[in-house]
Amino acid sequence: MWQYTLKRLLQGVITVWFIATATFVAMHSVPGDPLSGQRAMTEGIRANLEARYGLDRPVTEQYFIYMGNLLRGDFGISFTQQNRQVNDIIREHFPVSATLGVLAILFAALGGVLWGALTALYRNRLPDTIIMFLVILGISVPSFVFAALGQLGLVSINSLLGTSLLPVAGWGTVSHMILPALVLGMGTMAYLTRLMRSSMLEIINSDYVRTARAKGLPPARIFTRHQLRNAILPVITVLGPAIAAITTGGFVVELVFAIPGLGRYFVQAVQQLDYTVIMGTTVFYGAFLVFMVIVVDLLYGWIDPRVRLQ
Amino acid sequence: MSDSPVALTPEDFSPLLERPDKHGISRPSRSYWQDAWIRLKKNRRAILSLWMIVALVAFALLGPLLWQVDPARQDIDQISQAPGVDRSAIIVAPYSAWDGSLLPGMTASPQLHLAAPPTSQAVRLRWEGVPGANGYRLYRNIFPIDDQLAFGLPIAEFPSAAAGYYEDRLDLRPRSYYYSLVALDQNGVPTTEHQTLEAEVVRVITLEEVRERGLVAAESMPGEGDEVFLALHPLGTDYLGRDMLARLMAGAQVSLFIGFVAPLLYVLLGVVYGSVAGFLGGRVDQVMMRFADFVVALPFLLFMILFQVVFGIGPGESGILPMLVALVVLAWPATARLVRGQVLQIREEAYIGASRLLGARSGYLVWRHMIPNTLGVVLVTLTFAVPSAIFTEAFLSFIGMGVAPPTASWGSMSNEGLATMLTHPHELIFPSLLISVTVLAFNLLGDGLRDALDVRMRSVE
């Protein structure tokens, strides 16, 4: 177990190194250089700026400096807000994104398991048909459409009721978080529902469920103890990709709902070509996602002892 | 026992009797693909989706031939028009300044009243004043005022208590407006004393504009009061006055191009890569798959964005090509893994051994046995790759990292529509709806194909 964990972590570190290198190579093959897009500047100012960002050194040296800084956890200084550390940006905005993401994942996982189990129990009957149609819809509608339509719907409801049921945009209180989290988790919830349904259908007819029924266990107990617990396992395996989907989905949801999260900041940095912020957040997000996948895999081995981790 | 030699003729080796009944094949023989097609045809949702996709392709390809409007042509006088076919306008005299007098034919009243018929050129209002008022604030709304007296933002404020007049020329549309005049007390605070007037604005156009836009034939001589017809925009216009229908068609071309071409390319790349790795096996396979693992580990959308930044979009470029390249570079490993797995499995099958025994070469084995046997899986992958490519395109365009303006894309149109969502929802709803319907159709078709083609992958129904 420990050996496996160590091996996975080592693999993760190599992957993160690969991501960091790919990011560096990508950003250094951008035509022109980061300073050429700015206003006209004299040679002196240009030289000073290049020295400040270390752009006057050879690329290989820049790479080693960059990697060295990364190892110390230093992502550099923003290009557009020149007194701001990328670390500060991440420290300030990531908790917001993380809160939203955790809420969305919780909502998606709970909803997915619940609806999936329900559709399996009502297989081929009306609730199943209705929910599965909604699921297909949920998989097919992009998160930004959900976000925009959700906002539009909320505005209509608010104006219909004459009071503000929920705030339409912004961040700060729990009521601000509800709609964005719902919208963000919607696609993942639809996906998890589908997965849960097929996994539940396999289990409903399994031998141990029949045995449990035969020895006279109450249906509620069979459902919670035997069916649900076993059917949930495949759902856990896809939580890694689900976290990735919710993280990137957060970019647009934060944009639409004006939430000051790292995703919105990343999109803004991309639009303003703020190179250090783009590199920093890409590596940060990359490392985060790689790490989350490892955590989910380890979790899976811990929850299901049948899975041998090696 | 006589051992006189018997002369054997070729006839001796022909079958004694034709016995067709012995084979026991009572039904016509069907190939795998015929069988799959029959199964697919039974799936009503899949067939409906197939027709939907045909309709979308027709919308993208044939639509622009029937609806020949330039999707990039701007018309600043016709911005954010609501969908509809009402496009008549009455010709009026050019605008001239107004001194607040009551125009002939209009009646004065002590309440807020109109000094001239309300037109999209100007709405002219007059009032006689309210006793005790110390000034007025004028509001314009598109809904009647409720009893909570929420007026919104004022369009004008008047410090004088006397009678007054106001001319509204701000972005007037052919619809009903509710003007409210609220009296202010001596501190300048609004009181509950208010007068509300409903004005039904008529769309008008000046003769000069009619000529400029070429709305009538050059030789005809329309006069004031005549009706002319403006350019038709059945689905309305966007925030720059561009025709929504033409832009949706142009966006369909972009989305479907990315949606079809990118998956075709990367699935092909994945098939070649995966089958080579799987067929060669051993050290080569390991190295190839380790490389694929690295590409898989890259966070997909982050690197799509990074690629878009790196490629940059030069002036006059649409930004479609960089997106295509980035998609192909990042998305192939999933197919490669799948095909490799399939090939590894097929390689051990008895019929491959038999074929090899009969002297088949490697190329023949791959081409004749392995690729056809993975084709079903690949086709299903391809069908699911299309909506995900369309999704990616829309996502990137939505955050401004996809196609460059003025190229239309459903994603960028949704993003532009977001800004005017409350006042002109059609600019958001149409492109969003098209993305959703397209992705839905491909997903349903993919489900149907999977069920029809591959019994092993069949979803539990």
Interface residues (C-beta under 8 A of the other chain):
Chain A: T15 F18 I19 A22 T23 A26 M27 S29 V30 P31 N124 I136 L137 I139 S140 V141 P142 S143 F144 V145 A148 L149 Q151 L152 V155 G162 R197 S198 L201 E202 A244 T247 T248 F251 V252 L255 V256 V267 V270 Q271 L273 I278 T282 Y285 G286 L289 V290
Chain B: Q148 F294 A297 L298 P299 F300 L301 L302 F303 I305 L306 F307 Q308 V309 V310 G312 P387 F391 A394 F395 F398 I399 G400 M401 G411 S414 N415 G417 L418 M421 L422 P425 L428 I429 S432 I435 S436 V439 L440 N443 L444 S459 V460 E461
